[in-house]
Amino acid sequence: MDKADLDLNTVLGILRRQKRGVLATLLLVLGLALAYLVVATPIYRAGVLIQVDGRSSNLLDPSSNGQEQSAILNSRVDSEVEILRSEATALAVVKATKLIEDKEFGPQLGWVEKLGIALGAELDGNALRRLVGLAPRTGQDSGNLVNQTLQKLQNAVDVRRRGLTYLIEISVSSTSPERAAEIANAYAAVYIERQVGAKTQATISARDVLRRQITTAQEQLAQSETAINSFIEANLSRLESETKDPAIGALRNRLNEAKTQQADRKAKVALADVAMSSGDWATVASTLGDQAISELARQRQELADRLQQAEQGSTEAINLRDELAALDNDLQTQSNASMLVMQEEMRSLTGREAEARDQLRNVLLESDVSAEMLADLFNLQQSATIARSQYQTLLAREQDLGALANLQIADARVVSEALPPIAAAFPNKRLIAALALIGGLGLGVMLAFLREFYVGGIVAASQLSNIMQAPVPVTFGLLDQVKSGADPADVVLTAPMSLYSETFRKLRAAIDIGFENGTGNRVAPATDPGQQGRIILVCSALQAEGKSTTAIALARTYALAGVKTLLIDADMRKPTVGKRLGLPEEAGLIDFVSEGNLDDMTYLNPRRDSKSPLVVIAAGARSSRPTDQLLNGAAFQGVMEAARERFDIVILDSPPILPVVDTRYLARYADAIVHVVRYATTTQGEVREAAGQMREHQRENTHYIGVLSLEQMADSRYGYYGNYGYYGEDS
């Protein structure tokens, strides 16, 4: 086998063999999951639903309530989601709900600080800072505390858009269902409040910008009006002479009269204001021409004279002072009234002046003046008209923005408030149980395959075949005779019709079929012309794996089948075959290969098995020196050549592969290698290493098979033979 293929039956067989481990792993994972569900703190999740309005929210412009384009609105909804996720919104929620003082979201002491408190020692960073000569910190600043709370809040909040709708869901996780709903609703309220505030602030900022523009437009309008008036006044005589229109002269007189009267009123108002400030009521009366003020001023003067003549502190003096104060109030009131009348006259004169100027402009524009003069006057008039229009537009817009700042509404609204959840969102018991079941089963299967192919001993023929990359035709089980102290190699003689004996006949058949597939020739007597005997090497990775038992029983099986068979105990380091077969202790293989005399083979002392036609060459006394050089010498090679010539089958019982090197030299003589592995004892790594070493030293086309030995199994595992047991065995 160049490659081990895993079919369904193989996989099921592996799982059956490893079912205890799979079940134990599954129960362990389920137990851990159950323990986690018991100790885990339940987390509740509450969500609030917000709808972003696609219509304009300008109450002063009802005509703009049309729907925006879908792409723009989608971008707008995505922008609102990012605003909700921003640190600014989270920080506003922290302040609004006072989360810094909350036990769950507020900053907490770390395990180092808690340990320090328990020990009564300072275990924070200040001790280390003092140790290196730095000034200790005075404590955590408020910014650090806020950042800790902010980080916890952002980890607990999930903001996402519901598909392609205009709905945004804000969900908050907390150990308290009421707290989760409270924070979620606070999040929505803060977001809407901040949205309204941002729109209001933007409107106020725009209004302030317009106010600065209005001031500039007002100055430009005044400059335009002044330019026209200056032009007309400077060219009035010329215009009058050019047009010869008497109306221009009359308007000119009205204009000059209005200007003169207005200047007079301004002077009187200024003089009266100064006099009122100094208490010179006589001057105020004469300036304003008000008889009532003059009479009140005369009465005040009389009271002032009487007050000077009255005794200080007397009742008369006190009464006079009260009357004097009352007269001062009357004078102030009357003077203010006269000033208002004077100012009203000034406004009237200003209006008459403006009216005269407008009439004068219209007359001049309609009169027959020179083209040059008319062009200049028209340009000035147009500039003033444009400035007046801009000023009025800006003024109206500024008034609209001032009203709009007080009428802002949010572009989003809450459509579903958060309610305290009934069941915890985490941990999800069903999901965790399902994951634990699937994960435990998967981990158990993975460990089963790992144990099957890499860890532990070999427990099945299919497992051994996958590891060795070789066929495993038979598996030997423990026998009742062995349990009672009998040699298992004698069972093929004492119970030839037993399942154990049949297993060795199956092994012999598998080896013979391998010879046929390799060479096309069956095992035939060595007396046939041109036919050489076949050498079968029985080996194992370690000692005590049933290698010698398998070699003896297999050799007896061949011998009982009429095949001329030779069994050679090639384990000269620890020979066992001669002792187990009851052969006399005398010179053997080690003595012959040590002497190196190929002509004298008396040292080999081949003996016949007392219980079968098998011929045996014992190893002799245990060697006290390394034997690998002896197996590599010409003497041992001569033994192998002579054995091939005189026997049909030569079976070599070899030393273990991993402890000593001898078996590597024996492998090059073998036509078939039977690798014996003890059930559940030899590790998979040892088997894999031993098989690899044998393949490196074996000849080409050598038939390599594995045998699983000493397996404890029930009769039902034997399939067909299970119903018959030891058929043919004497009762």
ZIMOVEN-V282940 format. One record per helix or strand of 2 or more residues. SS is the DSSP state (alpha for helix, beta for strand). FROM is the first residue (numbers start at 1). LEN is the number of residues. If there is no record, write none. Layout:
BEGIN
{{SS;FROM;LEN} {SS;FROM;LEN}}
END
This chain:
BEGIN
{{alpha;8;10} {alpha;19;21} {beta;43;10} {alpha;62;3} {alpha;70;16} {alpha;87;11} {alpha;99;3} {alpha;111;9} {alpha;125;7} {alpha;142;15} {beta;157;5} {beta;167;8} {alpha;177;67} {alpha;246;33} {alpha;281;8} {alpha;291;19} {alpha;315;52} {alpha;371;34} {beta;412;5} {alpha;429;25} {beta;457;2} {alpha;461;8} {beta;471;7} {alpha;480;4} {alpha;488;7} {alpha;499;21} {beta;534;7} {alpha;547;14} {beta;565;5} {alpha;577;4} {alpha;589;7} {alpha;602;3} {beta;607;2} {beta;615;3} {alpha;628;4} {alpha;634;13} {beta;649;5} {alpha;662;8} {beta;672;8} {alpha;684;14} {beta;703;9} {alpha;715;9}}
END
